[in-house]
Amino acid sequence: MATETQKETLGFQTEVKQLLHLMIHSLYSNKEIFLRELISNASDAVDKLRFESVSNADLLSEDPNLRVRLEFDNEAGTVIIDDNGIGMNRDDAINNLGTIAKSGTAQFLEQLSGDQKKDSQLIGQFGVGFYSAFIVADKVTVETRKAGAATDEAVRWESSGDGDFTIEAIEKETRGTRITLHLKADEKDFADNYRLRSLVTKYSDHISIPVEMEKVVYPEMDEEGNPKPVDENQAVEFEAVNSAKALWTRARSEVSDEEYSEFYKHVSHDFQDPIKWSHNKVEGKLEYTSLLYVPSKAPHDLWNRDMQRGLKLYVQRVFIMDEAEAFLPPYMRFVKGVVDSNDLSLNVSREILQNDKAVDSMRSALTKRVLDMLSKMAKNESEKYQTFWDEFGNVLKEGPADDFGNKDKIAQLLRFSTTHTDKAEQTESLAGYVERMSEGQDKIYYIYAENHNTAKNSPHLEILRKKGFEVLLLSDRIDEWMMSSLQEFDGKKFQDVTKGKLDLAEDETEEAKKEKEQKAEEIKPLLDRMKAVLEEQVTDVTSTDRLTNSPACLVVGEYDMGLQMRRLLEQAGQAMPESKPSLEINPDHPIVVKMDSEADEERFSDMAWLLFEQATLSEGGQLDDPASFVSRMNKLIVQLSQ
Ligand SMILES: Nc1ncnc2c1ncn2[C@@H]1O[C@H](COP(=O)(O)OP(=O)(O)OP(=O)(O)O)[C@@H](O)[C@H]1O
């Protein structure tokens, strides 16, 4: 049996194998990013050590100047990324470099299509990290020693990226991780001083610790102008090739868009440029700097409630933690970035953050910043905002319920599908709706159904369409929940068109009212007859002027739970108190007219049932007894064709 000191061969997790294969094949046109990913990891490792050293200063003492170093050997065809950060022990190396810990990895891999362009985007969203080394290397050697461990407690991890890796105990003089890339035959050009320097400037200039390379020493000249022989024993000197200044500490005017984008990729592990950012320094009672980014694409696990979210927290430039979620509400979980505070202690923990007054005020200020950033984008760059909405709109919809204080601001940012366009795309704002409101209209109408077509074709819209009243067409699961917190916009109340009375006919003349009352009297016996048939199913059967084309629809009480929400909760296993809708019928519809003169009680009962069942189906509901519905239908069809 292998002991821990012997070389042992272990297999990669299946997902790693799949990812490696796909990555190597879909990222070859963008291969230089491996350097960014490895420097980013090295810098994270240094940040982690700096943080640990706050409570344990000894960890730093043997090698206090934190840095990442790049070395290369063009003859051997190797590039080395060496850091004196936190390092890894044997278990860390096996877990971190042999598995993917992200939730939803299997589902993610299933989405990949084999189409190079699409896949490279998806992989980018997923984050390639360490494994990107295999895009350019056919063998990767990682030698690492955890901070605080003895020199003989280091490990060597090695793999050719084709299924397994070896791990063995080694001695290592220095703390931290040294990654050697044995470049593939046609990638040896990366082992070049100029190339590496320019890649660092391009991708890693913003890294707050020095990324060093060997200083180029020009030989001194003798009196005759010939180079003096170089002293072989002279120690190699290193120099920083990046500016090594935390990007957020620089003035906005000094940072280019490219630098902001690169920094975003470093903090977010995203691959694509952000769609927007906001960089602010706050001085006064609280002092902090924030740099907040809105990504251009939703991550694959945005819907996972346990998705890692939050900002990278620094206290006085010292990295404290990733995913500090206390600084933004959950409905802003798509925001990435950094917050650097001067008021928190270096020992701050997640628990403390949850109950800290300073954090509370920062959270509300940062939330406003994000809302302002989005409002500006909506106002000045509507196309860009639409892209944002298509990716993240559904998360923002959690806002009104999550953050009552900002609900008016959030409402301005919402986009809807409405009967104005009748398209499924959510492009219309509430402000636009209000502008288009008809004279005499004082409510914002909406309908919620299980999908867009059911909403769009609902019988409930008939009268509103006829009168030219626009209706919001809601069909995302979150919508009904959102509407329950919205109540009004710009002083106009929201009205669910499937609930209670619609009151569209306020401008009716006395004459018209009289006529209606008379009609209601006339139809009363029919309504009573239907009610007797459908006693168990509905609370009431009434006549309506909501409908123009359809014979009947179901309506729930003004304060009752919507039928869709009810269904959702029932599906989720919640016991619901019994509540029945009422059936409203269109007195002018030919079927209704015919029913009034139907003498055959059995046939009348069938027709009443059919109206009820149709109404249930057309608002997306399910029948309790579909087989009976079918046999009733067939019976009528046979009678008709006789
Ligand atoms: N230079 C390093 N020093 C110490 N630990 C490292 C180093 N490089 C990688 N690791 C460890 O390996 C883990 C996996 O790295 P990897 O780059 O694959 O993923 P990640 O950085 O967590 O996320 P992403 O895939 O989004 O980049 C890291 O989280 C870290 O714990």
The ligand as an SDF file (V2000), in Angstrom:
LIG
                    3D

 31 33  0  0  0  0  0  0  0  0999 V2000
   -1.0680   29.3120   -6.4180 N   0  0  0  0  0  0  0  0  0  0  0  0
   -1.9070   28.7330   -5.5770 C   0  0  0  0  0  0  0  0  0  0  0  0
   -1.6580   28.7040   -4.2400 N   0  0  0  0  0  0  0  0  0  0  0  0
   -2.5140   28.1220   -3.3900 C   0  0  0  0  0  0  0  0  0  0  0  0
   -3.6670   27.5380   -3.7460 N   0  0  0  0  0  0  0  0  0  0  0  0
   -3.9660   27.5330   -5.0550 C   0  0  0  0  0  0  0  0  0  0  0  0
   -3.1180   28.1100   -6.0400 C   0  0  0  0  0  0  0  0  0  0  0  0
   -3.6920   27.9290   -7.2500 N   0  0  0  0  0  0  0  0  0  0  0  0
   -4.8570   27.2750   -7.0370 C   0  0  0  0  0  0  0  0  0  0  0  0
   -5.0320   27.0450   -5.7270 N   0  0  0  0  0  0  0  0  0  0  0  0
   -6.1780   26.3640   -5.0750 C   0  0  0  0  0  0  0  0  0  0  0  0
   -6.8420   25.6130   -6.0420 O   0  0  0  0  0  0  0  0  0  0  0  0
   -8.2130   25.9770   -6.1080 C   0  0  0  0  0  0  0  0  0  0  0  0
   -8.7550   25.7630   -7.4990 C   0  0  0  0  0  0  0  0  0  0  0  0
   -8.2160   26.6970   -8.3720 O   0  0  0  0  0  0  0  0  0  0  0  0
   -8.9830   27.0730   -9.6860 P   0  0  0  0  0  0  0  0  0  0  0  0
   -8.2070   28.1450  -10.3580 O   0  0  0  0  0  0  0  0  0  0  0  0
   -9.2450   25.8380  -10.4630 O   0  0  0  0  0  0  0  0  0  0  0  0
  -10.3660   27.5790   -9.1950 O   0  0  0  0  0  0  0  0  0  0  0  0
  -10.7460   28.9180   -8.4210 P   0  0  0  0  0  0  0  0  0  0  0  0
   -9.6070   29.9020   -8.4650 O   0  0  0  0  0  0  0  0  0  0  0  0
  -11.2640   28.5420   -7.0870 O   0  0  0  0  0  0  0  0  0  0  0  0
  -11.9770   29.4290   -9.2660 O   0  0  0  0  0  0  0  0  0  0  0  0
  -12.0740   29.6570  -10.8470 P   0  0  0  0  0  0  0  0  0  0  0  0
  -12.2060   28.3080  -11.4820 O   0  0  0  0  0  0  0  0  0  0  0  0
  -13.3200   30.4460  -11.0020 O   0  0  0  0  0  0  0  0  0  0  0  0
  -10.8330   30.3790  -11.2740 O   0  0  0  0  0  0  0  0  0  0  0  0
   -8.2430   27.4140   -5.6110 C   0  0  0  0  0  0  0  0  0  0  0  0
   -9.4940   27.7630   -5.0920 O   0  0  0  0  0  0  0  0  0  0  0  0
   -7.1530   27.3790   -4.5350 C   0  0  0  0  0  0  0  0  0  0  0  0
   -7.6920   26.8800   -3.3220 O   0  0  0  0  0  0  0  0  0  0  0  0
  1  2  1  0
  2  3  1  0
  2  7  2  0
  3  4  2  0
  4  5  1  0
  5  6  2  0
  6  7  1  0
  6 10  1  0
  7  8  1  0
  8  9  2  0
  9 10  1  0
 10 11  1  0
 11 12  1  0
 11 30  1  0
 12 13  1  0
 13 14  1  0
 13 28  1  0
 14 15  1  0
 15 16  1  0
 16 17  2  0
 16 18  1  0
 16 19  1  0
 19 20  1  0
 20 21  2  0
 20 22  1  0
 20 23  1  0
 23 24  1  0
 24 25  2  0
 24 26  1  0
 24 27  1  0
 28 29  1  0
 28 30  1  0
 30 31  1  0
M  END
$$$$
